[in-house]
Amino acid sequence: MNNLNQTINPYLPSWEYVPDGEPYVFGDRVYVYGSHDKFGGDVYCMLDYVCYSAPVNDLGSWRYEGVIYRKDQDPANADLQGNLYAPAVTVGPDGRYYLYYVLSSWGVVSVAVCDEPSGKYEFLGYVHYKDGTYLGQKEGDEPQFDPAVLTEGDRTYLYTGFCAVGDKSRHGAMGTVLGPDMLTIVEGPVFVAPGEPYSHDTSFDGHAFFEGPSIRKKDGKYFFIYSTQLYHELGYAVSDDPLSGFEYKGVLISNGDLNIDSYKPADKPMFYCANNHGSMVKIENDWFIFYHRHTNGTNFSRQECFEKLIEKKDGTFMQAKMTSCCGLEPLVSKGTYPTYIACNLFTDTDCTYIPWSGWMDDRFPKITQDGGDKDGGARIVESDISGKDIEENRALDDHAEDLSDNLQIINTKDTRNEANYGYIANMRDSATAGFKYFDCKGVKKMSVCTKGYATGELELRLKWDDKAIGSFPIGYANVWHETKADIEIPDGVHDLFFTFKGTGYLQFAAFSFI
């Protein structure tokens, strides 16, 4: 069975690293624009902008649209020292698509333009005052960072900013109005959300603006989405006016499931956190929050996920949980699932943040892959593939066949990018991988695919802190191999938590319902 035909997180191929996702619906497709990390990279956003899209009625069928903008296209980046940080896109008064971004090396907002949402964008210019001075370079300006845009008529609202905790030199998120040329400032900038030093007597206290602004309009109100001072969460504020009056309303998502107390203590992290950036979008009749998670035990290999939001009676939202099924239909209890779709990963030693220095130590498990990403995965097939579907799904069928035949799950390569599927590495004693949710029917036997210098048991639970309902014996293994066990799961929708109990370090590639 081809299980990746379902809607799963991360929703892009396992070898793709597109964080900071800004989702938009244009016509009958949803498009996602983000920065572009490299697997094994040592800084953020090392690669060029790519775009993915999916039909609004099938969020499990994402199509690679190709490279839409290269960092060497910006005239200020001739030496390529600047990486393309998080972008945003809007449709201008002329019907064209405008892409806004800031280079990592320069605190000025750049703009590119294209006639279609996922075509080849061309550099247009820099956001500037009427006298030609670039926004961010006028006396009194603060550096620009992470632009967000919303166009209404001839006015485009531009939101930018970065404000670290304790930094009194930066005041918070800024709002600026651009004219119909999409470059010239006609109003502002003004501050719309405070940074931490200036938040303590406001509704933002404890969840002040850090970075990653985004803007959406819902029911006539403006929703300002941003990464808070806690880094791992996307908070939001609401106002009737796009440039003033924003009041903090809550958290949309945490990439560690922090704050949620419905299945664990609110302060217990269920995934390894660092920064977060994304936004919400209405797709058909439902709202979704797009965000990123951190993989490979590092800050610099981030992958995009999304969850369905639950709207409250007052028009605001509940905080979404991290899931493997995007908060949509539970996954079916048939066939084989790769473990990179884990939505929870932790040990008995709680650890909230991946160190800002770069990498976690070897006490903790991580989602990783073998080999590199071939210069950004899909970039190697840049030429002439726009409009063609990603065929990672076919490769999963190959993996499933390998599991039955010769058990070489991870060694089967994707036919397009020669990259292997992600898996969980370095599971030491107490390491737990959680998957949500599965619609279990008639499950009486399962198998796991593992390797590694480890001995013990891989236990299965339906709740992270409950008793095990079964286990798989684990022994030393140099190659991927399958271990079967009689495990009966009651019919119904369940979480699945796999916990390693033993010595050594285990690599966990996949599990199957037999």
VENUR-V881701 format. One record per pair of residues at least 24 apart in sequence whose C-alpha atoms are under 10 Angstrom apart, sorted by the first residue. I is the first residue (numbers start at 1). GAP is how many residues later the second one is. Records with the same first field share a line. If there is no record, write none. Layout:
BEGIN
I=GAP  GAP
END
This chain:
BEGIN
1=333  334  335  336  395  396  399  400
2=332  333  334  335  391  392  393  394  395  396  397  398
3=328  329  330  331  332  333  334  335  390  393  394  397
4=56  57  327  332  333  334  388  389  390  391  392  393
5=53  54  55  56  387  388  389  391
6=52  53  54  55  319  322  323  324  325  326  387
7=51  52  53  54  55  317  318  319  320  321  322  323  324
8=51  52  297  298  299  315  316  317  318  319  320  321  322  323  333  334  428
9=51  284  294  295  296  297  298  313  314  315  316  317  318  331  332  333  334
10=281  282  283  293  294  295  296  313  314  315  316  330  331  332  333
11=48  49  50  51  292  293  294  295  313  314  315  330
12=40  41  48  49  50  51  52  291  292  293  378  380
13=49  51  290  291  364  365  377  378  379  380  408  409
14=289  324  326  327  354  355  359  363  378  405  406  407  408  409
15=24  288  353  354  355  356  357  358  359  361  362  363  377  399  402  403  404  405  406  407
16=285  286  287  288  357  360  361  362  363  403
17=28  30  275  276  277  278  283  284  285  286  287  356  359  360
18=27  29  31  32  33  34  68  274  283  284  285  286  287  358
19=25  26  66  67  257  258  259  271  272  273  274  275  281  282  283  284  285  286
20=25  65  66  67  68  126  192  255  256  257  258  259  270  271  272  273  282  283  284
21=30  65  66  67  255  256  257  258  259  268  269  270  271  282  283  284  285
22=64  65  66  67  126  192  193  255  256  257  258  259  267  268  269
23=29  30  65  66  255  256  257  258  259  260  265  266  267  268  283
24=29  64  65  66  93  192  255  256  257  258  259
25=28  29  30  31  92  256  257  258  259
26=27  30  65  90  91
27=28  29  90
28=26  27  28  29  255  256
29=24  25  26  27  28  29  30  33  254
30=24  25  26  27  28  29  32  251  252  253
31=24  25  31  32  34  58  86  87
32=30  56  57  85  86  258  272
33=35  53  54  55  56  66  84  85  245
34=50  51  52  53  54  55  243  244  270
35=48  49  50  51  52  53  66  267
36=47  48  49  50  264  265  266  267  340
37=46  47  48  262  263  264  265  266  339
38=262  263  264  334  335  336  337  338  339
39=256  257  259  261  262  263  264  329  330  332  333  334  335  336  337  338
40=255  256  257  258  259  260  261  328  329  331  332  333
41=257  258  259  260  317  331
42=256  257  258  259  316  317
43=40  255  256  257  258  315
44=39  40  41  60  255  256  257  258
45=37  38  39  40  41  58  59  255  256  257
46=25  36  37  38  39  254  329  330
47=24  36  37  38  328  329  332
48=24  35  36  37  327  328  331
49=35  36  37  38  72  330
50=68  326  328  329  332
51=66  67  68  335
52=66  334  338
53=64  65  334  336
54=335
55=228
56=226  227  228
57=226  227
59=224  267  269
60=265  266
61=328  329  332
62=326  327  328  329
63=322  323  324  325  326  327  328
64=54  314  315  318  321  322  323  324  325  326
65=52  53  54  313  317  319  320  321  322  323  324  325
66=52  53  54  312  313  314  315  316  317  318  319  320  321  322
67=51  52  53  54  311  312  314  315  316  319
68=31  46  49  50  51  52  53  54  314
69=30  43  44  49  50  51  52  53  54
70=50  51  52  53
71=32
73=39  48  49  50
74=29  36  37  38  48  49  50  51  52
75=35  48  50
76=27  29  30  34
77=26  28  29
80=25
81=24  25
82=24
85=60  61  62
86=59  60  61  62  126  127  191  192
87=24  58  59  60  61  62  125
88=58  59  60  61  62  70  125  126  127
89=24  28  58  59  60  61  62
90=27  58  59  60  61  62  66  67  92
91=24  25  26  58  59  60  61  65  91
92=58  59  60  61  62  63  64  87  88  89  90
93=58  59  60  61  62  63  86  87  88  89
94=59  60  86  87
97=24
98=24  25  26  51  84
99=24  25  48  49  50
100=24  25  26  27  46  47  48  49  58  82  83
101=25  43  44  45  46  47  59
102=24  41  42  43  44  45  58
103=41  42  43
104=41  42
106=30  37  38  39
107=27  28  29  30  35  36  37  38  39  54
108=26  27  28  29  34  35  36  37  39
109=25  26  27  34  35  36  37  38  49  51  74
110=24  25  37  73
111=71  72
113=69
118=268  269
119=267
124=58  59
125=57  58  59
126=56  57  58
127=31  51  54  55  56  57  58
128=50  54  55  56  57  58
129=49  54  55  56  57  58  59
130=53  54  55  56
131=53  54
132=52  53
133=51
134=49  50  51
135=41  48  49  50  54
136=53
141=29  48
142=27  28  29  30  31  32  47
143=27
144=29  30
145=28  29  66  67  68
146=27  65  66  67  68  131
147=27  28  64  65  66  67  68
148=27  64  65  66  67  68  76  77  131
149=26  27  28  29  64  65  66  67
150=27  64  65  66  67  72  92
151=26  27  28  29  31
153=26  27
154=24  25  26  27  28
155=24  25  26  27  30  31  32
156=24  25  26  27  29  30
157=25  28  30  31  58  85  86
158=24  27  30  31  55  56  57  84  85
159=30  31  32  33  53  54  55  56  65  83  84
160=29  31  32  51  52  53  54
161=30  32  34  48  49  50  51  52
162=33  47  48  49  50  51  65
163=31  32  33  34  45  46  47  48  65  66
164=31  32  33  44  45  46  47  64  65  67
165=30  31  32  43  44  45  63  64  65
166=29  30  31  32  63
167=28  29  30  31
168=27  28  29  30
169=26  28
170=24  25  26  27  28
171=24  25  26  27  28  38
172=24  25  26  27  36  37  38  39
173=35  36  37  38  39  40  51  53
174=39  69
175=38  67  68  69
176=66  67
177=65  66
188=55
189=54
190=53  54
191=52  53
192=32  45  50  51  52  53  54  55
193=31  33  44  50  51  52  53  54  55
195=33  34
196=32  33
202=45  46
203=34  43  44  45  46  47
204=24  25  31  32  33  42  43  44  45  46
205=24  43
206=24
207=24  26  27  28  29  41  42  43  44
208=27  40
209=25  26  27
210=65
211=64  65  66
212=63  64  65  66  67
213=64  65  66
214=63  64  65  66
215=27  64  65
216=26  63  64  65  66
217=25  63  64  65
218=63  64  97  98
219=96
221=94
222=24
223=24  25  26  56  57  93
224=24  25  55  56
225=25  26  27  52  53  54  55  64
226=25  26  50  51  52  53
227=24  26  27  48  49  50  51  52
228=47  48  49
229=46
230=24  43  44  45  46  123
231=24  42  43  44  45  46  122
232=24  25  26  40  41  42  43  44  45  59  60  61  120  121
233=24  25  26  40  41  42  43  44  45  58  86
234=41  42  43  44  45  55  56  57  85
235=42  44  84
236=43  80  81
237=79
238=78
249=67  68  69
250=66  67  68  69
251=66  67  68  69
252=27  28  36  37  38  39  55  57  58  64  65  66  67  68  69
253=24  25  26  36  37  38  39  53  54  56  65  66  67  68  69
254=37  38  39  65  66  67  68
255=36  37  38  39  50  66  67  88  89  97
256=37  38  65  66  87  88  89  90  95  96  97
257=62  63  64  65  66  86  87
258=61  63  64  94
259=60  62
260=59  60  61
262=59
263=200  201  202
264=199  200  201
267=83  85
268=78  82  83  84
269=75  76  77  78  81  82  83  84
270=52  73  74  75  76  77  80  81  82  162  163  164  194
271=24  51  71  72  73  74  75  76  79  80  81  82  95  162  163
272=25  26  27  72  73  74  78  79  80  81  82  88  92  93  94
273=24  25  26  78  79  80  81  82
274=24  25  26  28  78  79  80  81  82
275=24  27  78  79  81
276=26
277=27
278=26  27  28
279=27
280=26  27  28  29
281=27  28
282=26  27
283=25
286=24  25
287=24  30
288=32  38  39
289=30  31  37
290=36
291=31
293=29  50
294=60  72  73
295=45  59  70  71  72  73  74  127  129
296=63  64  69  70  71  72  73  126  127  128  129
297=57  58  61  62  63  64  65  67  68  69  70  71  128
298=56  57  58  59  60  61  62  63  68
299=54  55  56  57  58  59  60  61
300=58  59
301=67
305=38
321=115
322=113  114
323=111  112  113  114  172
324=110  111  112  113  114  171
325=110  111  112  113
326=110  111
327=109  110
328=109
329=108  109  110
330=106  107  108  109  110  163  164  165
331=104  105  106  107  108  109  162  163
332=105  106  107  108  109  161  181
333=104  105  106  107  108  109  110  113  158  160  179  180  181
334=104  105  106  107  108  109  112  178  179  180
335=62  65  111  176  177  178  179
336=60  61  63  64  65  67  73  110  111  112  113  174  175  176  177  178
337=59  62  63  111  172  173  174  175  176
338=58  61  62  71  72  83  84  85  86  110  111  170  171  172  173  174
339=28  82  83  84  85  86  94  95  96  109  110  169  170  171  172
340=26  27  28  29  81  82  83  84  93  95  168  169  170
341=26  81  82  83  92  93  94  95  169
342=25  81  82  90  91  92  93  94  154  155
343=90  91  92  93  94
344=88  89  90  91  92  120  152  153
345=79  82  86  87  88  89  90  152  153  154
346=81  84  85  86  87  88  153
347=80  81  82  83  84  85  86  152  153
348=81  82  83  84
349=81  82
362=64  65  66  143
363=63  64  65  66  68  142
364=61  62  63  64  65  66  67
365=59  60  61  62  63  66  67  68  140  141  142
366=57  58  59  60  61  65  67  141
367=55  56  57  58  59  66  140  141  142
368=52  53  54  55  56  57  58
369=41  50  51  52  53  54  55  56  140
370=40  41  49  50  51  52  53
371=47  48  49  50
372=46  47  48
373=44  45  46  47
374=43  44  45
375=42
376=41
377=39  40  41  42
378=38  39  41
379=38
380=36  37
381=35  36
390=26
391=24  25
392=24  25  29
395=25  26
396=25
399=111
400=110  112
403=44  45  46  77  78  79  107  108  109
404=78
406=74  75  76
407=42  43  72  73  74  75
408=41  71  72  73  74
409=40  41  71  72  73  100  101
410=39  40  69  70  99  100
411=68  69
421=88  89
422=86  87  88
423=27  84  85  86  87
424=26  82  83  84  85  86
425=25  26  27  80  81  82  83  84
426=26  27  28  78  79  80  81  82
427=25  27  31  72  73  74  75  76  77  78  79  80  81
428=26  71  72  73  74  75  76  77  78  79
429=25  26  27  28  29  70  71  72  73  74  75  76  77
430=28  29  68  69  70  71  72  73
431=27  67  68  69  70  71  74  75
432=26  27  28  29  32  65  66  67  68  69
433=27  31  63  64  65  66  67  75
434=26  27  28  29  30  61  62  63  64  65
435=27  59  60  61  62  63
436=26  57  58  59  60  61
437=56  57  58  59
438=53  54  55  56  57  58
439=52  53  54  55  56
440=48  49  50  51  52  53  54  55  73
441=47  48  49  50  51  52
442=46  47  48  49  50  71
443=43  44  45  46  47  48  70  71
444=41  42  43  44  45  46  69  70
445=39  40  41  42  43  44  67  68  69
446=24  25  26  37  38  39  40  41  42  43  65  66  67  68
447=24  25  34  35  36  37  38  39  40  63  64  65  66  67
448=24  25  26  32  33  34  35  36  37  50  60  61  62  63  64  65
449=30  31  32  33  34  35  58  59  60  61  62  63
450=24  25  26  27  28  29  30  31  32  33  56  57  58  59  60  61
451=24  25  26  27  28  29  30  31  54  55  56  57  58
452=24  25  26  27  28  52  53  54  55  56
453=24  25  50  51  52  53  54
454=46  47  48  49  50  51  52  53
455=45  46  47  48  49  50  51
456=44  45  46  47  48  50
457=41  42  43  44  45  46
458=39  40  41  42  43  44  48  50
459=38  39  40  41  42
460=27  29  36  37  38  39  40
461=28  33  34  35  36  37  38
462=27  28  31  32  33  34  35  36
463=31  32  33  34  35
464=31  32  33  34  35
465=32
466=31
468=29  30  31
470=28
471=27  28  29  30
472=26  28
473=27  28
474=26  27  28  29  32
475=27  28  29  31
476=28  29  30
477=29  30
480=27  28  29  30
481=28
482=27  28  29  30
483=28  29
484=27  28  29  30
485=29
486=28
487=26
END
